[in-house]
């Protein structure tokens, strides 16, 4: 088993973003949006009017997801062999 490396909060967020998924969603009628998801963090998703806004919103969502987990003393998932604490 490979040894996990601990990295800063910011670098952890960057690792999570590497596997982010972005999809156009036209199900809301005439107003299309981009749905952004961080599949490595269950339930971590958001949306925006365009790709740039969706990515910015996803960064906020990831930071909130990780911060809430750390406050509850939850172990964060390893992302690409990296951990944060």
ABEGO torsion letter per residue (X at the ends): XBBBBBBBAAAAAAAAAAABBBBBBAAAEABBBBBBBBAABBGBBBBBABAAAAAAAAAAAAAAAAAAAAAAGBBBBBBGGBBBX
